[in-house]
Amino acid sequence: MAKLGRKPRPAHVSKAQSRSQILEAARRVATRDGARDLSLRAVAAEAGFAPAALYGYFRGKDDLLLALAADDLTHLARSMREAGGLRNAASKALALLGGAETMAAASQALPRQGGSSDAERLFNGRMIAVLRALSEVSGLPSDNRKNQCDVVLVAAALTGLALLERSGRLGALGFQPGEILARLESRFAHP
């Protein structure tokens, strides 16, 4: 018998739809409580599922955090491609990374040694999509190791810049994001 307030998934709702509902609930909980403090119990309550039911969709909290971050990466890659040009794409990336606590939480969810979970493969695939988008907007074809390294350097610079900006340290150091982005563009953008 189902617990009060917890409805079984209706037959007309697919597993993908239920997974999507859980992710939406997880995003609301992460926004409200912070991604680092996300709990499966809180997500289940928000989504209207029994806590144990979430394990049919995610192996645990880490998988759920990686799925949220993978969604953020999809949005990031799309936004960067639409922005056009390295500086515009980098500005979009800073705005998205600065507000996406799930990315920081996901970095703690990734195993130290490469694993093989579905969530990790999804996250890695979306991260590659972001690197490809960055390659496209910077004009650096990913056909050789040097350019691939440059794209990873730009991604690392943007990630670090977002961290400095989010924490208020960039301003404390006397820099503005636009100044750093202009320098990044002058070093890495190719026509």
ABEGO torsion letter per residue (X at the ends): XBBBGBBBBBAABBAAAAAAAAAAAAAAAAAAAEAAABBAAAAAAAAGBBAAAAAAABAEAAAAAAAAAAAAAAAAAAAAAAAEEAAAAAAAAAAAAAABAAAAAAAAABBABBBABAAAAAAAAAAAAAAAAAAAAAGBBAABAAAAAAAAAAAAAAAAAAAAAAAGAAAAAGBBAAAAAAAAAAAABBX
